[in-house]
Amino acid sequence: MPASQSFAVTIAGGGLGGLTTALALRRRGLRATVLEQAPQLGEVGAGIQTAPNASRILLGLGLRRQLEAIHTEPQDQVRRRWKDGSIIATLPLGDRVKREWGAPYWHYHRADLHKVLLDACLDPDGAGPAVEVHTGAQVVDIDLADPTRPVALTTDGRRFPGDVLVGADGIRSAVRDAMGLPDTLAFSGEMAYRALIPGDKIAADPATRFLLDRFHSTIWYGPDLHLVHYFIRGGEYLNVVAIVPNTLDVEKTWTGPATADEMVDAFAGWDDRVAAMLSKAEGDASKWAMFRRHRDPVWVDGHVALLGDACHAMLPYQAQGASQAMEDAAVLAEELGAVTRDGIAEALVRYVSRRATHAGMVQDASLSNMRFYHLPDGPEQEERDRTLRDFQGESDVSYDWLWRGTPLNNPDLESFSYPFVR
């Protein structure tokens, strides 16, 4: 039995980042306990994109068969102009991505991907010790009476000791607050509408039926606004994310319900097909004020570490928030899986040294893209559109830098190499 199995890791947060961490630790032979504040584990009704860098992590966790059953594969990435819908540029995805970057570009319903990860964590026949999951367990503080045995404290008074505590509890991380780290949250001034539109409604309307001709990942660019959409569950839903100037009172709330009418109104003057699409949104549409964290390399204090949005929350302009958390998870598990209990503190320092600069660069690129996406019509916008036709990437990082290779020193090549030889 490896020495690493003699210690245990507590993870605050049962979202995609927390469960990826738990599964990666399990496969390295460590015992993981997940504490989720919600009464039931699950994810919001929304889509998620996994570019090759994230797909590679998930495939490396032995999830190929499960992911192939739930994914939708876009064949192209399409960029459109706001006024008339004309195509600025098209980047082939599909097989080209697997061929050039060694892993796929896939779309999922977030709830489906979350369930795949949860099932793998709990599977009694999986490699390593099964993950222990507690719901209704909101972490609010840390007891560091013994700094080498951090204890997570929940609102109902329960205590969860471990050798390591990982704060994967999101952009408003209680673990981060309990560590006494500075408040690095910054408001972007923008908000995102999110909606799932039934694919049959898209198919029934001649104005939108073209979207089902071939699966795409599409971005529409306009002054101060942009719109992203792609199909999930094989065309069952069109996932829509629409970014607009904020109207929420962020002092009181950062999320709320939305209606199809207000989304249509926000995109008045755009190509008629945008209104035809947004008007089909149904009852669970929502709006979210968008925050980010300032770039900050302090993620660790002794045996307590942060992961994902808790340490590097970023705006969605690279579609990399969850993907970077998955990379964090894989590197953290690799470092912890290679040491005994006496080496935990040093392993966590190495984790940060391997991840903070990379994730910070993605944070910065995502922030730069906020302006890049929303340029007013004119010479600067025309230059941007010429740049996009070359399609090597956006702002400060290239697709090749973002998508190629692996953050791991010793990856499971058999699990993630593509194409898979059966």
C-alpha positions as CSV (number, residue, x, y, z in Angstrom):
1,M,0.0,0.0,0.0
2,P,1.5,3.4,-1.0
3,A,2.4,5.7,1.9
4,S,0.1,8.4,0.4
5,Q,-2.9,6.3,1.3
6,S,-2.2,7.0,5.0
7,F,-3.5,10.5,4.8
8,A,-6.9,12.0,3.9
9,V,-8.0,15.1,2.0
10,T,-11.2,17.1,2.7
11,I,-12.6,19.1,-0.2
12,A,-15.0,22.0,0.4
13,G,-17.3,22.2,-2.6
14,G,-18.9,19.5,-4.7
15,G,-19.0,21.2,-8.1
16,L,-17.1,20.2,-11.2
17,G,-13.7,21.4,-9.7
18,G,-14.3,19.6,-6.3
19,L,-15.4,16.3,-7.8
20,T,-12.6,16.3,-10.4
21,T,-10.2,16.8,-7.5
22,A,-11.8,14.0,-5.5
23,L,-11.6,11.6,-8.4
24,A,-8.0,12.5,-9.2
25,L,-7.0,12.0,-5.6
26,R,-8.8,8.7,-5.5
27,R,-7.0,7.4,-8.5
28,R,-3.7,8.4,-6.8
29,G,-4.7,6.2,-3.8
30,L,-5.7,9.0,-1.4
31,R,-8.9,9.2,0.7
32,A,-11.1,12.1,-0.2
33,T,-14.1,13.6,1.5
34,V,-16.3,16.1,-0.3
35,L,-18.4,18.6,1.6
36,E,-21.2,20.2,-0.4
37,Q,-23.4,22.9,1.0
38,A,-26.5,22.1,-1.2
39,P,-28.9,19.5,0.1
40,Q,-28.5,17.5,-3.1
41,L,-25.5,17.2,-5.3
42,G,-26.1,18.5,-8.8
43,E,-25.3,21.3,-11.3
44,V,-27.3,24.1,-12.8
45,G,-29.1,23.7,-16.1
46,A,-26.5,25.0,-18.4
47,G,-23.9,23.9,-20.9
48,I,-20.2,23.7,-20.6
49,Q,-17.4,23.5,-23.2
50,T,-14.3,21.4,-22.7
51,A,-11.5,22.3,-25.0
52,P,-8.7,19.8,-25.5
53,N,-6.8,20.8,-22.3
54,A,-9.9,19.9,-20.1
55,S,-10.9,16.9,-22.2
56,R,-7.4,15.5,-21.7
57,I,-7.7,15.7,-17.9
58,L,-11.1,14.0,-18.0
59,L,-10.0,11.3,-20.3
60,G,-6.9,10.8,-18.1
61,L,-9.3,10.0,-15.2
62,G,-10.6,7.0,-17.1
63,L,-13.9,8.6,-18.2
64,R,-13.7,8.1,-22.0
65,R,-16.7,5.7,-22.2
66,Q,-18.9,7.8,-20.0
67,L,-18.0,11.0,-21.8
68,E,-18.6,9.5,-25.2
69,A,-22.2,8.7,-24.1
70,I,-23.1,12.3,-23.1
71,H,-21.1,14.7,-25.3
72,T,-22.0,16.7,-28.3
73,E,-19.2,17.5,-30.7
74,P,-19.2,20.8,-32.5
75,Q,-17.7,20.6,-36.0
76,D,-16.7,24.3,-36.2
77,Q,-16.3,27.4,-34.2
78,V,-18.1,30.2,-36.0
79,R,-17.7,34.0,-35.4
80,R,-20.6,36.3,-36.6
81,R,-21.2,40.0,-36.9
82,W,-24.0,41.4,-34.8
83,K,-25.9,43.5,-37.4
84,D,-26.4,41.0,-40.2
85,G,-25.1,37.7,-38.9
86,S,-22.4,37.6,-41.5
87,I,-19.6,35.1,-40.7
88,I,-16.3,36.7,-39.7
89,A,-14.4,33.5,-39.5
90,T,-14.7,29.7,-39.1
91,L,-12.3,27.4,-37.3
92,P,-12.8,23.6,-38.0
93,L,-13.1,21.6,-34.8
94,G,-14.3,18.0,-34.7
95,D,-11.6,15.5,-35.9
96,R,-9.1,18.3,-36.6
97,V,-8.9,19.2,-32.9
98,K,-8.3,15.5,-31.9
99,R,-5.7,15.2,-34.7
100,E,-3.8,18.4,-33.9
101,W,-4.2,18.7,-30.2
102,G,-4.6,15.1,-29.2
103,A,-7.9,15.4,-27.4
104,P,-11.4,16.5,-28.3
105,Y,-13.4,19.7,-28.1
106,W,-16.8,18.6,-26.6
107,H,-19.9,20.2,-25.2
108,Y,-22.0,18.8,-22.3
109,H,-25.0,19.6,-20.1
110,R,-23.3,20.5,-16.9
111,A,-25.5,18.2,-14.9
112,D,-24.6,15.3,-17.1
113,L,-20.8,15.9,-16.7
114,H,-21.3,16.4,-13.0
115,K,-23.1,13.0,-12.7
116,V,-20.3,11.2,-14.6
117,L,-17.8,12.6,-12.1
118,L,-19.9,11.9,-9.1
119,D,-20.6,8.3,-10.2
120,A,-16.9,7.7,-10.8
121,C,-16.1,9.1,-7.3
122,L,-18.6,6.8,-5.6
123,D,-18.1,3.7,-7.8
124,P,-17.3,0.8,-5.4
125,D,-15.4,-1.0,-8.1
126,G,-13.2,2.0,-9.1
127,A,-9.5,2.4,-8.6
128,G,-8.6,3.6,-5.1
129,P,-10.7,4.3,-2.1
130,A,-14.3,5.5,-2.9
131,V,-14.9,9.1,-2.2
132,E,-17.0,10.0,0.9
133,V,-19.6,12.7,0.0
134,H,-21.7,14.8,2.5
135,T,-24.5,17.1,1.3
136,G,-26.0,19.9,3.4
137,A,-22.5,20.5,4.7
138,Q,-21.6,24.2,4.2
139,V,-18.1,24.9,5.4
140,V,-18.0,28.2,7.3
141,D,-14.7,28.1,9.2
142,I,-11.5,26.2,9.8
143,D,-10.1,25.0,13.1
144,L,-6.3,25.1,12.9
145,A,-5.5,24.2,16.5
146,D,-3.2,21.6,14.9
147,P,-2.0,23.2,11.6
148,T,-1.2,19.8,10.2
149,R,-4.7,18.6,10.8
150,P,-7.1,21.3,9.5
151,V,-10.7,20.8,10.6
152,A,-13.5,22.0,8.3
153,L,-16.4,23.4,10.4
154,T,-19.9,23.4,8.9
155,T,-23.0,25.5,9.7
156,D,-24.6,22.7,11.6
157,G,-21.6,22.3,13.9
158,R,-20.1,19.2,12.3
159,R,-16.3,18.8,12.3
160,F,-14.4,17.2,9.4
161,P,-10.7,16.7,10.2
162,G,-8.2,15.8,7.5
163,D,-4.5,16.1,6.7
164,V,-5.3,18.5,3.9
165,L,-8.2,20.9,3.3
166,V,-8.9,22.0,-0.2
167,G,-11.2,25.0,-0.8
168,A,-13.0,24.3,-4.1
169,D,-16.0,26.3,-2.9
170,G,-16.3,28.8,-5.6
171,I,-15.8,32.5,-6.2
172,R,-17.2,33.4,-2.7
173,S,-15.0,30.8,-1.0
174,A,-15.6,30.4,2.8
175,V,-12.3,28.5,3.0
176,R,-10.5,31.5,1.5
177,D,-12.1,33.8,4.0
178,A,-11.2,31.5,6.9
179,M,-7.6,31.6,5.7
180,G,-7.6,35.3,6.2
181,L,-6.6,36.1,2.6
182,P,-7.4,39.5,1.1
183,D,-10.6,40.1,-0.8
184,T,-9.5,40.1,-4.5
185,L,-13.0,40.1,-6.0
186,A,-13.6,42.7,-8.8
187,F,-16.9,43.4,-10.5
188,S,-16.8,43.5,-14.3
189,G,-19.8,45.8,-14.8
190,E,-21.4,43.1,-17.0
191,M,-23.8,40.3,-16.5
192,A,-24.6,37.1,-18.3
193,Y,-28.0,35.8,-19.4
194,R,-28.1,32.0,-19.4
195,A,-30.8,29.9,-21.0
196,L,-31.5,26.4,-22.4
197,I,-33.7,26.6,-25.5
198,P,-35.4,23.3,-26.6
199,G,-34.0,22.1,-29.8
200,D,-37.4,21.2,-31.2
201,K,-38.4,24.8,-31.0
202,I,-35.2,25.8,-32.9
203,A,-36.0,23.2,-35.5
204,A,-39.6,24.3,-36.0
205,D,-38.8,27.9,-36.9
206,P,-37.5,28.5,-40.4
207,A,-35.5,31.5,-39.0
208,T,-33.4,29.3,-36.7
209,R,-33.6,25.8,-38.3
210,F,-30.2,26.4,-39.9
211,L,-28.5,26.0,-36.5
212,L,-29.3,22.3,-36.6
213,D,-27.7,21.7,-40.0
214,R,-24.3,21.1,-38.4
215,F,-23.2,21.5,-34.7
216,H,-21.2,24.7,-34.2
217,S,-19.9,26.7,-31.3
218,T,-20.9,30.2,-32.2
219,I,-20.0,33.7,-31.0
220,W,-21.7,36.8,-32.2
221,Y,-19.8,40.1,-31.7
222,G,-21.3,43.5,-31.2
223,P,-20.7,46.8,-29.5
224,D,-20.9,46.3,-25.7
225,L,-22.6,42.9,-26.1
226,H,-21.9,39.4,-27.3
227,L,-23.7,36.1,-27.6
228,V,-22.5,32.5,-27.4
229,H,-24.6,29.4,-28.3
230,Y,-24.1,25.7,-28.9
231,F,-26.1,22.5,-28.8
232,I,-25.9,20.0,-26.0
233,R,-27.4,16.5,-25.5
234,G,-27.2,15.9,-29.3
235,G,-29.4,18.8,-30.1
236,E,-32.0,18.5,-27.3
237,Y,-31.1,22.0,-26.1
238,L,-29.4,25.1,-27.4
239,N,-27.3,26.5,-24.6
240,V,-27.2,30.3,-24.7
241,V,-24.9,32.7,-22.9
242,A,-25.6,36.4,-23.6
243,I,-23.3,39.0,-22.1
244,V,-24.7,42.5,-21.6
245,P,-24.1,45.6,-19.4
246,N,-25.2,44.8,-15.9
247,T,-28.6,45.8,-14.5
248,L,-28.6,43.8,-11.3
249,D,-28.2,45.6,-8.0
250,V,-25.0,43.8,-7.0
251,E,-25.1,45.2,-3.5
252,K,-28.2,43.1,-2.9
253,T,-27.9,40.1,-5.3
254,W,-25.7,38.8,-8.0
255,T,-28.2,36.5,-9.7
256,G,-31.8,36.4,-10.5
257,P,-34.5,35.1,-12.9
258,A,-34.7,36.4,-16.5
259,T,-37.3,36.4,-19.2
260,A,-37.1,35.8,-22.9
261,D,-38.5,39.3,-23.5
262,E,-35.8,41.0,-21.6
263,M,-33.1,39.1,-23.5
264,V,-34.7,40.0,-26.8
265,D,-34.9,43.6,-25.7
266,A,-31.2,43.6,-24.8
267,F,-30.3,42.6,-28.3
268,A,-32.6,45.0,-30.1
269,G,-31.2,46.0,-33.5
270,W,-29.2,42.8,-33.9
271,D,-29.8,40.3,-36.8
272,D,-33.4,39.1,-36.7
273,R,-32.3,35.5,-36.1
274,V,-30.9,36.5,-32.7
275,A,-34.4,37.6,-31.5
276,A,-35.9,34.5,-33.1
277,M,-33.5,32.4,-31.0
278,L,-33.8,34.2,-27.7
279,S,-37.6,34.5,-27.8
280,K,-37.8,30.7,-27.5
281,A,-36.1,30.7,-24.0
282,E,-38.3,29.1,-21.4
283,G,-38.9,29.5,-17.7
284,D,-35.5,28.7,-16.1
285,A,-33.6,31.5,-17.8
286,S,-31.4,33.5,-15.4
287,K,-29.0,36.4,-15.2
288,W,-25.7,36.5,-13.3
289,A,-23.5,39.5,-12.4
290,M,-19.9,38.6,-13.5
291,F,-17.1,38.9,-11.1
292,R,-13.4,37.9,-11.3
293,R,-10.5,37.8,-8.9
294,H,-7.4,39.9,-9.3
295,R,-4.4,37.7,-10.2
296,D,-3.0,36.4,-6.9
297,P,-0.4,33.6,-6.4
298,V,-1.2,33.0,-2.7
299,W,-3.3,29.8,-2.7
300,V,-1.8,27.9,0.2
301,D,-1.3,28.2,3.9
302,G,0.3,25.2,5.5
303,H,-2.1,22.2,4.9
304,V,-4.9,24.4,3.4
305,A,-5.1,25.0,-0.3
306,L,-7.4,26.8,-2.8
307,L,-8.5,25.5,-6.2
308,G,-10.5,26.9,-9.1
309,D,-12.6,30.0,-8.7
310,A,-11.6,30.3,-5.0
311,C,-8.2,31.4,-6.2
312,H,-8.4,32.4,-9.9
313,A,-12.0,33.2,-10.8
314,M,-12.0,34.5,-14.3
315,L,-14.5,36.0,-16.7
316,P,-16.0,33.6,-19.3
317,Y,-14.2,35.1,-22.3
318,Q,-11.9,32.1,-22.8
319,A,-14.5,29.5,-21.7
320,Q,-11.8,28.2,-19.4
321,G,-13.1,28.6,-15.8
322,A,-14.0,25.0,-15.2
323,S,-11.2,23.8,-17.4
324,Q,-8.5,25.5,-15.3
325,A,-10.0,24.1,-12.2
326,M,-9.7,20.6,-13.7
327,E,-6.1,21.3,-14.5
328,D,-5.6,22.4,-10.9
329,A,-7.2,19.2,-9.7
330,A,-4.9,16.9,-11.7
331,V,-1.7,18.7,-10.6
332,L,-2.8,18.8,-7.0
333,A,-3.5,15.1,-7.0
334,E,-0.2,14.4,-8.7
335,E,1.7,16.3,-6.1
336,L,-0.1,14.8,-3.1
337,G,-0.1,11.3,-4.5
338,A,3.7,11.4,-4.6
339,V,4.4,12.2,-0.9
340,T,3.9,10.9,2.6
341,R,2.1,12.9,5.3
342,D,5.4,14.7,6.2
343,G,5.7,16.1,2.7
344,I,2.2,17.6,2.3
345,A,3.2,21.3,2.9
346,E,6.0,21.1,0.3
347,A,3.7,19.3,-2.2
348,L,1.1,22.1,-1.9
349,V,3.8,24.7,-2.5
350,R,4.8,22.8,-5.7
351,Y,1.2,22.7,-6.7
352,V,0.9,26.4,-6.6
353,S,4.2,27.0,-8.4
354,R,3.0,24.8,-11.2
355,R,-0.4,26.3,-11.6
356,A,-0.5,30.0,-10.5
357,T,1.3,31.5,-13.4
358,H,-0.6,29.5,-16.0
359,A,-4.0,30.1,-14.5
360,G,-3.1,33.8,-14.0
361,M,-2.3,34.2,-17.7
362,V,-5.7,32.7,-18.6
363,Q,-7.3,35.1,-16.1
364,D,-5.6,38.0,-17.8
365,A,-6.5,36.9,-21.3
366,S,-10.1,36.4,-20.3
367,L,-10.2,40.0,-19.0
368,S,-8.5,41.3,-22.2
369,N,-11.2,39.6,-24.3
370,M,-13.9,41.6,-22.5
371,R,-12.9,44.6,-24.5
372,F,-11.8,42.6,-27.6
373,Y,-15.3,41.0,-27.9
374,H,-17.2,44.3,-27.4
375,L,-15.5,46.8,-29.7
376,P,-17.7,49.4,-31.3
377,D,-17.9,49.3,-35.1
378,G,-14.9,51.0,-36.7
379,P,-11.3,50.6,-37.6
380,E,-10.3,48.7,-34.4
381,Q,-13.2,46.3,-34.8
382,E,-12.2,45.7,-38.5
383,E,-8.7,44.9,-37.4
384,R,-10.0,42.5,-34.8
385,D,-12.1,40.7,-37.4
386,R,-9.0,40.4,-39.7
387,T,-7.1,38.9,-36.8
388,L,-9.9,36.4,-36.1
389,R,-9.8,35.1,-39.7
390,D,-6.3,33.8,-39.0
391,F,-7.7,32.2,-35.8
392,Q,-4.5,31.4,-33.9
393,G,-6.2,32.6,-30.7
394,E,-7.5,35.7,-29.0
395,S,-5.9,38.5,-27.0
396,D,-2.8,37.3,-25.1
397,V,-2.8,33.5,-25.4
398,S,-2.9,31.2,-28.4
399,Y,-5.0,28.2,-28.8
400,D,-1.8,26.2,-29.2
401,W,-0.5,27.4,-25.8
402,L,-3.9,26.8,-24.2
403,W,-4.8,23.4,-25.7
404,R,-1.6,21.5,-26.3
405,G,0.2,19.2,-23.9
406,T,-0.6,18.4,-20.3
407,P,0.1,20.1,-17.0
408,L,1.1,16.7,-15.5
409,N,4.7,15.5,-15.1
410,N,3.6,11.9,-15.4
411,P,0.3,11.7,-17.3
412,D,-1.7,8.5,-18.0
413,L,-1.0,8.4,-21.7
414,E,-3.0,5.3,-22.2
415,S,-6.1,6.9,-20.8
416,F,-6.1,10.2,-22.7
417,S,-4.3,9.6,-26.0
418,Y,-6.6,10.1,-29.0
419,P,-7.7,8.4,-31.2
420,F,-8.3,5.5,-28.8
421,V,-7.3,2.1,-30.2
422,R,-9.8,-0.5,-29.0
